[in-house]
Amino acid sequence: MEIRPRTDADLDRCTAFLRTVHDKAGYPINWPDDPRGWLTPPGALGCWVITVGGRVAGHVAVTRGEPGQALVERLFVDPAETGAGLGRRLLDHCLAVATEHDLDLSLEVAENCHAAIALYERAGWRETRRTPIGWGGAVASVVIGFAPPRG
């Protein structure tokens, strides 16, 4: 397994398994008009992929939030690789990036993303807030905020 910066050459593969994640797990809730563009959120400090045997199997981005803050975004793993610890490794990478930039890290997840929530809880992340949303339709009405374990 290797985590490396995402390149343009990775976008088609990431988009393909993002579609599978969307269909199977409801992430993202609303399929983006431009999935390739969606993979690079505004304010991104960086986007990374994790590879298994040289094949891209997961994706994550870290963005700058409010001053002193960073957010984990666009975290997903190829469903064929679920359970191999890739999501946890990507989360740990995000913590390292935030620490390197002296930023406090957090993330938000829609309430329908049960596997993601379970991952965050297993990794020791703690729920910090619940925010009602209007864009989740019948799928989700709340976004849950999480913060990493206190070190």
GINORUR-V261435 format. One record per residue. RES is the residue in one letter. SS is DSSP state (H for helix, E for strand, - for the rest). Layout:
BEGIN
RES_SS + RES_SS
END
This chain:
BEGIN
M_- + E_E + I_E + R_E + P_E + R_- + T_- + D_H + A_H + D_H + L_H + D_H + R_H + C_H + T_H + A_H + F_H + L_H + R_H + T_H + V_H + H_H + D_H + K_H + A_H + G_- + Y_- + P_- + I_- + N_- + W_- + P_- + D_- + D_- + P_H + R_H + G_H + W_H + L_- + T_- + P_- + P_- + G_- + A_E + L_E + G_E + C_E + W_E + V_E + I_E + T_E + V_E + G_- + G_- + R_E + V_E + A_E + G_E + H_E + V_E + A_E + V_E + T_E + R_E + G_- + E_- + P_- + G_- + Q_E + A_E + L_E + V_E + E_E + R_E + L_E + F_E + V_E + D_- + P_H + A_H + E_H + T_- + G_- + A_- + G_- + L_H + G_H + R_H + R_H + L_H + L_H + D_H + H_H + C_H + L_H + A_H + V_H + A_H + T_H + E_H + H_- + D_- + L_- + D_E + L_E + S_E + L_E + E_E + V_E + A_E + E_- + N_- + C_- + H_H + A_H + A_H + I_H + A_H + L_H + Y_H + E_H + R_H + A_- + G_- + W_- + R_E + E_E + T_E + R_E + R_E + T_E + P_E + I_- + G_- + W_- + G_- + G_- + A_- + V_- + A_- + S_- + V_E + V_E + I_E + G_E + F_E + A_E + P_- + P_- + R_- + G_-
END
